[in-house]
């Protein structure tokens, strides 16, 4: 997803999405360790999405302060 798509979400939706992405990252790492992951680049993409969500959350925190 793009950062603009995350910016359109509410704070609660961002927190929920962050939880989903962290669970997905855990599952991807588990599948990679067991040799079932076909494309290891999905791990990097998931990490980038987590960073994007965290960035949007932080921007909103700074804007409120």
N, C-alpha and C positions, 0 to 999 in steps of 0.2 A: 504494500500500500504506500501511497505517497503521504507526505507530511500534511498536505492540505486536506486530505481525507480525515486525518486524525484531528485536525484543528476544528473541523465541523462537529465533532462529538462533544458531549457534555462531560463534566468531570467524572461522574459516576460511570459513564460508558467507557471512558479512558481507563479507569481503574479495573473495570471488568475485562477490557481488552488486554490489559497488561497481564492479568492473571491467566487469561487464555493463552497468550503468547509464551509465558513462562512454562506453562504445562506442555505446550507444543514443543518447546525447546528441549524439555526433559525427555519427552517421548522420542524426539529425533536423535538425541544423544544415545539413548538406550538402543534404538534401532541401529545406529551406526556402530555401536560397540558389539552388537550381535551379528553384524554383517548383513542386515536386511535392508539397509538404506541404499537406494539406487543412486541418488544424486546428493552427494555431501554438501553441495553448495546451498541446499535448503537450510542448513544450520546457520550459515552466514547471513542468509536473507532474514531468517527469524531473529537473529541477534540485532540486525539493523532496524527491524521493525520495533523491537523492544526499545532500542535507543531513541527512535523517533517518538515513541509514546512518552518516554521519560523526558525528552526535550520539550514537548508540548506542555506536559504537566508543569515542568519547571518554569517555562515562560509565563504560564498563567499565575504561578505563585509570585513571580517577580513583578508581574503587572499589578497584582493586588496590593503589594507592599508599597 
